[in-house]
Amino acid sequence: MGKQKIFIILGGVVALLIIVAVVGKKQGWIGKGNATKVAVEKASLKTIVETVTASGKIFPEVEVKISPDVSGEITELHVEEGDSVHAGDLLAKIDPDIYLSLVERAEATLNNSKANLAQAKARLAQVQAQFINAESTFKRNKKLFQEKVISDADYETAETGFKTAEADLEAARQTVAAAEYTVKSTEAGLKEARDNLDQTILYAPMDGIVSMLAVEKGERVVGTAQMAGTEMMRIANMHAMEAQVDVSENDILSVSLHDTSIIEVDAYLDREFKGIVSEIANSANATNELTSDQVTNFKVKIRLLRSSYEDLLSEGQGRQYPFRPGMSASVEIQTEIAAKTLSVPLQSVTTREEKEDSLDNKEKVRELVFIAREGKAIAQDVSTGIQDDTYIQVLTGVEEGDEIISGPYSAISRKLEDGDDIEIVDKEDLFKEEEE
């Protein structure tokens, strides 16, 4: 009877220990020695904005380079850098003396060619009279010859005189035609000389400000007729500005016209401006070297929306033009937006390779997250969409409210396996333990 009582007591103790073990494991009191400490975050609906980041500079949308068509010395300069100008305003003058003499020479040549034309026409009139006389003589002698009145020699002499007069008439006509062409040529030469003379005076082609002035009075400039020409100044419309940025070939296909952009200008700290993509280059930026390891970029132009910097134009700010050509800027182009979409932390998504059941031993890449469930890390295959700097869109595999393991990244990317024991801790405590 004593032994039976002992067995009953031992059985009760064992049962109690089993109950404590089961409850303790569920509550996390037992079996946590080898568990991986992780932080979790619930899958939730968020708005994700996918962006392409690029850097560049601020420029006016319209900026005209002014170069002279003729060469010479600058005798007058009527603007300074920063001046406002209107279309048709006088900008500068180039020494006209040599072009004035060329006009006078062309006028003299034209007058000479007109005199030659008049002389050729007078000669033609004289030859025409001689031809008419020779023709009449030939017709009369031909009739007399047919009537056997004159000899063969007299008839042949009359015929020769007629043919000579006919040839002289044609030659006189050609001389007049040549003189007319000469007059046209010299008229064109005079027009060109006058145009060159007119081009010694430079006028503003548009309204704007002189954004750059590269010459001084007294300098000599080269005209575009000879080569590229000297760039004297630039006139810009500062009321419409744009950011010109370089986008890599990996991102350029994501960028579309009219994409919204957030622009940060180095000159304005802690300030963001808005813009839209207005132009995308079809060809990569030209480079002198063609090597396989070079970076290939495409030029993208982003128009700054005036409404985003309207306050800078107020009288209190004292800025008529808040942006200067060449200011540095960084841009985030918003290429795609998904509103209220199921999302998880970006670092929660990882990839694992596993061999497929085939003779080729091919490896399959899985995209997955780990879901925290009853103290275990459950590997779950997912398909993803767009992402921003913090979150990524999950299309399949996860439901709203699932507790997704979000850290540490080293465990998510390499250590964790399906079914591993985990211990959920606060994110701040997790990072403190990692630092220690």
C-alpha positions as CSV (number, residue, x, y, z in Angstrom):
1,M,0.0,0.0,0.0
2,G,2.9,2.3,0.7
3,K,4.5,1.6,-2.7
4,Q,1.3,2.2,-4.5
5,K,1.0,5.6,-2.8
6,I,4.6,6.4,-3.9
7,F,3.8,5.5,-7.5
8,I,0.7,7.7,-7.5
9,I,2.7,10.6,-6.1
10,L,5.5,10.1,-8.7
11,G,2.9,9.9,-11.5
12,G,1.4,13.2,-10.4
13,V,4.8,14.8,-10.3
14,V,5.7,13.6,-13.8
15,A,2.3,14.8,-15.2
16,L,2.9,18.2,-13.5
17,L,6.3,18.4,-15.0
18,I,4.9,17.6,-18.5
19,I,2.3,20.3,-18.1
20,V,4.8,22.8,-16.9
21,A,7.1,21.9,-19.9
22,V,4.3,22.3,-22.5
23,V,3.1,25.5,-21.0
24,G,6.6,26.8,-20.5
25,K,7.5,26.1,-24.1
26,K,4.4,27.9,-25.3
27,Q,5.0,30.9,-23.0
28,G,8.7,31.0,-23.9
29,W,10.0,30.0,-20.5
30,I,11.7,26.9,-21.7
31,G,13.6,26.1,-24.9
32,K,14.7,29.7,-25.7
33,G,18.4,29.0,-25.3
34,N,19.0,28.3,-29.0
35,A,16.1,30.5,-30.3
36,T,17.1,33.3,-32.7
37,K,16.1,36.7,-31.4
38,V,14.1,38.6,-34.0
39,A,12.0,41.8,-34.5
40,V,8.7,41.6,-36.3
41,E,6.4,44.0,-38.1
42,K,2.9,43.3,-39.3
43,A,2.2,43.3,-43.0
44,S,0.0,46.4,-43.7
45,L,-1.5,48.6,-46.3
46,K,0.7,51.5,-47.3
47,T,1.3,53.9,-50.2
48,I,4.6,53.1,-52.0
49,V,6.3,55.5,-54.3
50,E,9.0,54.0,-56.5
51,T,11.7,56.6,-57.4
52,V,14.8,57.0,-59.6
53,T,17.5,59.2,-58.1
54,A,19.7,61.4,-60.2
55,S,21.8,64.5,-59.9
56,G,22.6,67.4,-62.2
57,K,22.3,71.2,-62.5
58,I,19.7,73.9,-63.0
59,F,19.4,75.7,-66.3
60,P,16.9,78.0,-68.1
61,E,14.6,76.1,-70.4
62,V,15.5,78.5,-73.2
63,E,19.0,79.9,-73.4
64,V,20.3,81.4,-76.7
65,K,24.0,81.6,-77.4
66,I,24.9,84.8,-79.3
67,S,27.8,84.4,-81.8
68,P,28.6,86.9,-84.6
69,D,28.2,86.0,-88.2
70,V,31.2,88.2,-89.2
71,S,34.7,88.7,-87.7
72,G,36.2,91.9,-86.4
73,E,36.8,94.1,-83.4
74,I,34.0,94.9,-80.9
75,T,33.6,98.7,-81.1
76,E,30.4,99.0,-78.9
77,L,29.1,96.8,-76.1
78,H,25.7,97.9,-74.7
79,V,24.9,95.2,-72.1
80,E,26.4,93.8,-68.9
81,E,25.9,90.4,-67.4
82,G,22.6,90.3,-65.6
83,D,20.9,93.0,-67.7
84,S,17.4,92.5,-68.9
85,V,16.8,92.8,-72.6
86,H,13.9,92.7,-75.0
87,A,13.8,91.3,-78.5
88,G,15.3,93.8,-80.9
89,D,17.5,95.6,-78.3
90,L,21.0,96.6,-79.5
91,L,23.6,94.4,-77.9
92,A,26.9,95.2,-79.6
93,K,28.6,96.5,-82.7
94,I,31.6,95.1,-84.6
95,D,33.9,97.5,-86.6
96,P,32.1,97.9,-89.9
97,D,34.9,99.7,-92.0
98,I,36.1,96.6,-93.9
99,Y,32.5,95.5,-94.6
100,L,31.6,99.1,-95.7
101,S,34.4,99.0,-98.2
102,L,33.3,95.6,-99.5
103,V,29.8,97.1,-100.1
104,E,31.3,100.0,-102.1
105,R,33.4,97.6,-104.1
106,A,30.4,95.4,-104.8
107,E,28.4,98.4,-105.9
108,A,31.1,99.4,-108.3
109,T,31.3,95.9,-109.7
110,L,27.5,95.9,-110.2
111,N,27.6,99.2,-112.0
112,N,30.4,98.0,-114.3
113,S,28.4,94.8,-115.1
114,K,25.3,96.9,-115.8
115,A,27.3,99.0,-118.2
116,N,28.7,95.9,-119.9
117,L,25.1,94.7,-120.3
118,A,24.0,97.9,-121.8
119,Q,26.9,97.8,-124.3
120,A,26.1,94.2,-125.1
121,K,22.5,95.1,-125.8
122,A,23.6,98.0,-128.1
123,R,25.9,95.7,-130.0
124,L,23.0,93.2,-130.3
125,A,20.8,95.9,-131.9
126,Q,23.6,96.8,-134.3
127,V,24.1,93.1,-135.3
128,Q,20.3,92.6,-135.7
129,A,20.3,95.5,-138.2
130,Q,23.2,94.0,-140.1
131,F,21.5,90.6,-140.1
132,I,18.3,92.1,-141.5
133,N,20.3,93.7,-144.3
134,A,22.3,90.6,-145.1
135,E,19.1,88.5,-145.1
136,S,17.4,90.9,-147.6
137,T,20.5,90.9,-149.8
138,F,20.7,87.1,-149.7
139,K,17.0,86.7,-150.7
140,R,17.3,89.1,-153.6
141,N,20.5,87.4,-154.9
142,K,18.9,84.0,-154.5
143,K,16.0,85.0,-156.8
144,L,18.4,86.5,-159.3
145,F,20.5,83.4,-159.2
146,Q,17.4,81.2,-159.9
147,E,16.7,83.5,-162.9
148,K,20.3,83.0,-164.1
149,V,20.9,86.7,-163.9
150,I,24.0,86.5,-161.5
151,S,26.9,84.1,-161.5
152,D,27.5,81.3,-159.0
153,A,30.3,83.4,-157.4
154,D,28.0,86.3,-156.7
155,Y,25.4,84.0,-155.1
156,E,27.9,82.2,-152.9
157,T,29.2,85.6,-151.7
158,A,25.7,86.7,-150.7
159,E,25.0,83.3,-149.0
160,T,28.3,83.6,-147.0
161,G,27.4,87.1,-145.9
162,F,24.0,86.0,-144.7
163,K,25.4,83.1,-142.6
164,T,28.1,85.3,-141.1
165,A,25.4,87.9,-140.1
166,E,23.3,85.0,-138.6
167,A,26.3,83.8,-136.5
168,D,27.1,87.3,-135.4
169,L,23.5,87.8,-134.2
170,E,23.6,84.6,-132.2
171,A,26.9,85.6,-130.6
172,A,25.5,89.0,-129.7
173,R,22.5,87.4,-128.1
174,Q,24.8,85.1,-126.0
175,T,26.9,88.1,-125.0
176,V,23.8,89.8,-123.7
177,A,22.7,86.7,-121.8
178,A,26.2,86.4,-120.2
179,A,26.1,90.1,-119.3
180,E,22.7,89.6,-117.6
181,Y,24.1,86.6,-115.6
182,T,27.0,88.8,-114.5
183,V,24.6,91.5,-113.4
184,K,22.7,88.9,-111.3
185,S,25.9,87.6,-109.8
186,T,27.2,91.0,-108.8
187,E,23.7,91.9,-107.4
188,A,24.0,88.8,-105.2
189,G,27.5,89.8,-104.2
190,L,26.3,93.3,-103.3
191,K,23.4,91.8,-101.2
192,E,25.9,89.5,-99.4
193,A,28.2,92.5,-98.7
194,R,25.3,94.5,-97.3
195,D,24.1,91.6,-95.2
196,N,27.6,91.3,-93.8
197,L,27.6,95.0,-93.0
198,D,24.2,94.7,-91.3
199,Q,25.5,91.7,-89.2
200,T,28.1,94.0,-87.6
201,I,25.2,95.1,-85.4
202,L,23.9,92.5,-83.0
203,Y,20.3,92.6,-81.7
204,A,18.6,90.5,-79.0
205,P,16.7,87.7,-80.5
206,M,14.3,87.3,-77.5
207,D,13.3,88.7,-74.2
208,G,15.4,87.6,-71.3
209,I,18.5,88.5,-69.3
210,V,22.1,88.3,-70.2
211,S,23.0,85.2,-68.3
212,M,26.6,85.1,-69.5
213,L,28.9,87.7,-71.1
214,A,32.3,86.4,-72.4
215,V,33.7,89.4,-74.2
216,E,34.8,93.0,-73.6
217,K,34.8,96.1,-75.8
218,G,37.9,96.1,-78.0
219,E,38.2,92.3,-78.3
220,R,38.3,90.6,-81.6
221,V,35.7,87.9,-82.4
222,V,35.5,85.2,-85.1
223,G,32.4,84.9,-87.2
224,T,30.5,81.7,-87.8
225,A,31.1,82.0,-91.5
226,Q,34.7,80.9,-90.9
227,M,34.4,78.3,-88.1
228,A,32.4,77.7,-84.9
229,G,32.6,81.4,-84.1
230,T,33.2,83.2,-80.8
231,E,30.4,82.9,-78.2
232,M,30.0,86.4,-77.1
233,M,27.1,86.1,-74.6
234,R,24.0,84.1,-73.7
235,I,20.4,85.4,-73.2
236,A,18.2,83.2,-71.1
237,N,14.5,83.2,-70.2
238,M,14.9,82.9,-66.4
239,H,11.1,82.7,-65.8
240,A,11.1,79.0,-66.9
241,M,13.8,76.8,-65.3
242,E,14.6,73.1,-65.5
243,A,16.9,70.6,-63.9
244,Q,19.1,68.6,-66.3
245,V,20.1,65.4,-64.7
246,D,22.0,62.2,-65.8
247,V,20.0,58.9,-65.4
248,S,21.8,55.6,-65.7
249,E,20.9,53.1,-68.3
250,N,19.6,50.7,-65.7
251,D,16.9,53.3,-64.6
252,I,16.1,55.2,-67.8
253,L,13.5,52.7,-69.0
254,S,11.5,53.4,-65.8
255,V,11.3,57.1,-66.5
256,S,8.4,58.5,-68.5
257,L,7.3,62.0,-69.7
258,H,5.3,63.9,-67.2
259,D,6.6,61.9,-64.2
260,T,6.4,63.9,-61.0
261,S,9.7,64.8,-59.5
262,I,11.0,66.1,-56.2
263,I,14.0,68.5,-56.6
264,E,16.5,69.5,-54.0
265,V,18.7,72.5,-54.8
266,D,22.0,72.8,-52.8
267,A,21.5,76.5,-52.5
268,Y,18.2,76.0,-50.6
269,L,18.8,73.7,-47.6
270,D,15.9,71.7,-46.2
271,R,13.7,72.8,-49.1
272,E,12.0,70.7,-51.8
273,F,10.7,71.8,-55.1
274,K,8.4,70.0,-57.5
275,G,8.8,69.4,-61.2
276,I,7.7,67.2,-64.1
277,V,9.8,65.3,-66.6
278,S,9.7,67.4,-69.9
279,E,12.2,65.6,-72.1
280,I,14.1,62.3,-72.2
281,A,17.1,61.8,-74.4
282,N,17.0,59.0,-76.9
283,S,20.7,58.6,-77.1
284,A,23.3,58.3,-74.3
285,N,25.6,61.2,-73.4
286,A,28.4,61.4,-75.9
287,T,31.8,60.3,-74.5
288,N,35.3,60.2,-76.1
289,E,36.1,56.7,-74.7
290,L,34.2,53.6,-75.5
291,T,35.1,51.1,-72.8
292,S,33.0,48.3,-71.3
293,D,33.3,49.5,-67.7
294,Q,32.2,53.1,-68.4
295,V,28.9,54.5,-66.9
296,T,26.3,55.1,-69.6
297,N,23.9,57.9,-68.7
298,F,20.9,59.6,-70.5
299,K,20.1,63.3,-70.2
300,V,16.6,63.9,-68.6
301,K,15.1,67.4,-68.4
302,I,12.7,68.3,-65.5
303,R,10.7,71.5,-65.6
304,L,10.5,73.2,-62.2
305,L,6.9,74.1,-61.4
306,R,6.6,77.8,-60.6
307,S,4.0,77.1,-57.9
308,S,6.6,75.3,-55.8
309,Y,8.8,78.3,-55.5
310,E,6.2,81.1,-55.8
311,D,7.1,82.3,-52.3
312,L,10.7,83.0,-53.3
313,L,9.5,85.5,-55.9
314,S,7.7,87.7,-53.3
315,E,8.9,91.2,-52.6
316,G,10.0,90.2,-49.1
317,Q,12.5,87.7,-50.4
318,G,14.0,90.3,-52.8
319,R,14.7,87.7,-55.5
320,Q,13.4,88.2,-59.0
321,Y,15.1,85.1,-60.2
322,P,15.7,82.6,-57.3
323,F,17.7,80.1,-59.4
324,R,21.0,80.7,-61.2
325,P,22.2,78.7,-64.2
326,G,24.6,76.0,-63.1
327,M,23.2,75.5,-59.5
328,S,23.6,71.9,-58.3
329,A,20.5,69.8,-57.8
330,S,19.5,66.3,-56.9
331,V,16.2,64.8,-58.1
332,E,13.9,62.0,-57.2
333,I,11.7,61.0,-60.1
334,Q,8.5,59.3,-59.0
335,T,8.2,56.5,-61.6
336,E,5.3,54.5,-60.1
337,I,2.9,54.9,-57.3
338,A,0.8,52.1,-55.6
339,A,-1.7,53.5,-53.1
340,K,-2.9,51.4,-50.1
341,T,-1.1,48.3,-51.2
342,L,0.0,45.3,-49.0
343,S,3.6,46.0,-47.9
344,V,6.3,44.6,-45.7
345,P,9.7,46.1,-44.7
346,L,12.2,46.0,-47.5
347,Q,14.8,44.0,-45.5
348,S,12.2,41.3,-44.8
349,V,12.4,40.0,-48.3
350,T,15.3,37.7,-49.2
351,T,16.2,35.1,-51.7
352,R,17.3,31.5,-51.3
353,E,18.7,29.1,-53.8
354,E,17.7,25.4,-53.9
355,K,18.3,22.6,-56.3
356,E,15.5,21.4,-58.5
357,D,14.8,17.7,-58.8
358,S,16.4,17.2,-62.2
359,L,19.5,15.6,-63.7
360,D,20.9,19.1,-64.7
361,N,21.2,20.1,-61.0
362,K,19.7,23.5,-61.8
363,E,19.2,25.9,-58.9
364,K,15.9,27.6,-58.3
365,V,15.9,31.1,-56.7
366,R,13.1,31.6,-54.2
367,E,11.9,35.0,-53.1
368,L,10.5,34.7,-49.6
369,V,9.8,36.2,-46.2
370,F,9.7,34.6,-42.7
371,I,6.5,34.8,-40.8
372,A,6.6,34.6,-37.0
373,R,4.1,31.9,-35.9
374,E,3.9,30.2,-32.5
375,G,7.6,30.7,-31.8
376,K,8.7,29.5,-35.2
377,A,10.1,31.2,-38.3
378,I,7.9,30.0,-41.2
379,A,9.4,30.5,-44.7
380,Q,6.8,31.8,-47.1
381,D,7.3,32.3,-50.9
382,V,6.1,35.7,-52.1
383,S,6.0,37.7,-55.3
384,T,6.8,41.4,-55.0
385,G,6.1,44.6,-56.9
386,I,7.5,48.1,-56.6
387,Q,9.5,49.4,-53.6
388,D,10.6,52.6,-52.0
389,D,13.5,53.2,-49.5
390,T,11.7,51.4,-46.7
391,Y,8.9,49.1,-47.9
392,I,8.2,46.7,-50.7
393,Q,4.9,45.8,-52.3
394,V,3.8,42.1,-51.8
395,L,1.5,40.8,-54.5
396,T,1.1,37.2,-53.2
397,G,2.1,35.0,-50.3
398,V,1.3,37.3,-47.4
399,E,-2.0,38.5,-45.7
400,E,-2.6,41.7,-43.9
401,G,-1.7,41.4,-40.3
402,D,0.8,38.6,-40.7
403,E,3.8,39.1,-38.4
404,I,6.8,39.4,-40.7
405,I,10.3,39.1,-39.3
406,S,12.1,42.4,-40.1
407,G,15.4,41.9,-38.3
408,P,18.2,41.3,-37.9
409,Y,19.0,41.3,-41.6
410,S,21.9,38.9,-41.2
411,A,19.5,36.3,-39.8
412,I,16.9,36.9,-42.5
413,S,19.4,36.7,-45.4
414,R,21.5,33.8,-44.2
415,K,20.9,32.1,-40.9
416,L,17.1,31.5,-40.6
417,E,15.6,28.4,-42.0
418,D,12.0,27.2,-42.2
419,G,10.9,26.0,-38.7
420,D,13.7,27.6,-36.7
421,D,12.9,28.6,-33.1
422,I,12.7,32.3,-32.6
423,E,12.3,34.8,-29.8
424,I,10.5,38.0,-30.6
425,V,12.0,41.1,-29.0
426,D,11.6,44.8,-29.4
427,K,13.4,46.3,-32.3
428,E,15.4,48.7,-30.2
429,D,16.5,46.0,-27.8
430,L,17.5,43.8,-30.7
431,F,19.8,46.5,-32.1
432,K,21.2,47.2,-28.6
433,E,22.1,43.5,-28.3
434,E,23.8,43.5,-31.7
435,E,25.8,46.5,-30.8
436,E,26.9,44.9,-27.5
